Amino acid sequence: MAQRLLLRRFLASGISRKPPQGRWAPLISRALQAPEHSPGELTVTSSHARPLHTTRVCTTTFNIQDGPDFQDRVVNSETPVVVDFHAQWCGPCKILGPRLEKVVAKQHGKVVMAKVDIDDHTDLAIEYEVSAVPTVLAIKNGDVVDKFVGIKDEDQLEAFMKKLIA
Amino acid sequence: MSIFHNSVDSESKSKFLLQVKELFSSLGVEYNILELDQVDDGANVQEVLSEITNQKTVPNIFVNKVHMGGCDRTFQAHQSGLLQKLLQKESTYDYDLIVIGGGSGGLACAQEAAILGKKVMVLDFVVPSPQGTSWGLGGTCVNVGCVPKKLMHQAALLGQALKDSRKFGWEYNQQVKHNWEIMTEAIQNHIGSLNWSYGLSLREKSVAYVNSYGEFVERHKIKATNRKGQETYYTAAKFVIATGARPRYLGIQGDKEYCITSDDLFSLPYCPGKTLVVGASYVALECAGFLAGVGLDVTVMVRSVLLRGFDQEMAEKVGSYMEQHGVKFLRKFIPVMVQQLEKGSPGKLKIVAKSTEGPETIEGVYNTVLLAVGREPSTRKIGLEKIGVKVSEKSGKIPVNDMEQTNVPYVYAVGDVLEGKLELTPVAIQAGKLLARRLFGGRSEKCSYINVPTTVFTPLEYGCCGLSEEKAIEIHKKENLEVYHTLFWPLEWTVAGRDNNTCYAKIICNKVDNNRVIGFHILGPNAGEVTQGFAAAMKCGLTKQLLDGTIGIHPTCGEVFTTLEITKSSGLDITQKGC
C-alpha cells in the first residue's frame, strides 16, 4: 500500500496544481455563467456567481465521484481527510455515517470527510485494502496515518479526530 | 498431440492405445490418431518413424511435436510431471482456465484452480429479467435462490412462532403484522454483503473477475461483452461452463409483461398482495409457503403432481399441510392468458385458466402472478455451436461424462447446466472443486451424485436423502424392500396446540443388502438440520440395525428414526395417541 500512495503522490507532484481536465469545467462555467434569465425579465445580480474555493470549504463531508476526484480532494488535500468507506447494504455503516459527519462538522474545517461507496468504487476499495465495512482511514498529506474498522461511539471518534488534527 | 498406430497388429497394442486415449481424455487434451495401416504410404511412414524415433512399436506418441514414446513412456512422463510440462509449453493462452458463470459451481471451480496456482478468469453477467431485475456476483443461490428463500421462510416461521408464543406465556397487546419492505430490504442488504465478499474472495485468490457476458467465438476463445456493449476477447487452455439456469415462462399471452418469477420476487420493492403461484415445483411451493406465512392470500395452480421427482407420498403430505394452513390449491389447471386490469405496485391481474381434464375454464383476479414452472438452462446463446459443444436439444442441458467433460475435450461444465444431475448448490460446489483438482492438482476423485441429501423448505419442511419409495420399488422390487414409518408430534407443538399426527418419518430399507437404508424421508420442523446427519450415516452404509443401535437424543424430532418399528407391510396403525 505504501508504494501505491507514493505513486499517487509522485503523480500528484508531477502534475501542476492544475485541475484535472474536464471535471472542473462545468463548475467553472456554472459559477461564472450569467444567472438564468429570459428576455424581458430582470437580470439577477452577479452575487450568484460564487468563487469556487468558497464552495469547497463549506462542505466538510462530500462523496467521491471517481479516482481522480479522490486523488484531488483526499490525497492532495492540505487539510487532513477522514475517508469513510461504506456500502448500501451495510447496517453499521448507516449508524456510523451520520455520527462521523457530526463529529467532523464539530472540528470546524480542521478535518474534512470523503465518503466512498465500495460497490461504486471497488477499485479504490481494493487500492486501500478495504475488506470489511465500515472502514475509516485518516489521511494526512497523502499518507494513511490512522485507521479503524467497525462502529465507534462519539467519544472514540472525537479522540480519533484530535489525533489526526494534532 | 499425435498418435501413430497400426490397428492390424495384435490386441495388446489396441489396449495400449486405449489406455493412452483415456489418459489424454482425462487431461482434456485433444489428440489425432493416424492409423498407419489405413494410410496409403503406411509402411513407408512406419519405416521413417522408426528411423527418427528409434521406436518400431505402436502406439508411437508425439506431444507438441516432441517424441514421447509408447504407452509406458507416456505414463511415466505423466507420473513425473514431464507430460504436463510439455502440454503447457504450447500454452500461449491468456488464461489456464476461464469459467463462464460466477455462481456456486463456477466460483468454487475458479477458486480451487487459483489455489492450485493457475491463472484463472471468471465471467459473470446477469441478463435482466423481463421485469428488469438484475443482481450481483454469486449466482442464483445467493441472489435469487437458496439464501433469500430461506430468509423469507424464516420470516414466515417467526410469524408462526409469534402465534405459538402466547401459549407459552408471552403477553402483548399489539396486533402483529408483517412489513414486506422491511423484510426485503434487510434480505437484500445481506445479499449485498455476500456479493461483496465473493468479489473479495476472488481478488484475494488473484482470480480475474469480469462483469461481462461471455460467449464462444472460436476454439479456445471467448468474447466478453460488458454492460456498455464493449467487447473484449480472451483465450484459455480450458473452459468451464457454469451458466446455470433462469425461470421458464409459459409462452402465453401476458406472461412476460405481467407475471413475475423467483428472479423478481426476492427484491420486489412492494408487497405482492394476493398472489397466484403457477407451478408445483419446490420453488412454487416454497414461495407459496412463505408468502402465505407472512399473511398474504395465496393460491397455487398445479398442472398435475406436486414436487415431480420427489417421493409422492411425502409431496402430497407437504401440499396437504399447506392446504390445511390456508393455501388454496387449484389442481389440474393451466393458465392460458394473463391480462392487466390495473397498473400499480402491485396492480391487478386477471388470469384465465383451462382444466387439463375437460373443457372447464376458470378466471381469477390477483395482485401478483408468480410463475414457477421450471428453469431453462442458459446454454442457447453462449456460442456453444461455434465450438461444437453438444447440447441436449429438448432440455438445453449439457451432457457430460463422469469427469464433467463435454464432448469437446477442453470444455467442461458444472452446476444446473448439466444433464441428468441434481440442481443443487452443494453439488455444483463439490463438482467444481473436484474438477479443478483433477485438471490442475493431479487428483482423480470424481463427484459422487449418490445419496445427495436435500430439503424442501415449505411451511412444513421435507428433508430427504436417497431414493423415493417409487424409485426404490422400481430399482429393487417391492418384495425386497421394507419401509418403516411413523407419525410424530414435536414436543414444541404440544403446548402450542399444533397439529399432531402430521409430522412423518419414513425409511426405506433394502432387505437383500443387510437392511441397508436406501431412502430417508422426514416431514417436520428443522428437516434440513435433521437430514444432514443422517446423510453422513447413509454415506457410511447405514443399516436398520445400526440405526436401532443408535441411541436417540431426547426430546427431539430426529430421535424417532432410532425407534422405528412399524412397517408399511404390517399395515399397523401409526396414529399417535398422546405422549
Interface residues (C-beta under 8 A of the other chain):
Chain A: A87 Q88 W89 C90 G91 I118 D119 T122 I126 S131 V133
Chain B: G136 Q188 N189 H190 I191 G192 S193 N195 W196 G199 L200 R203
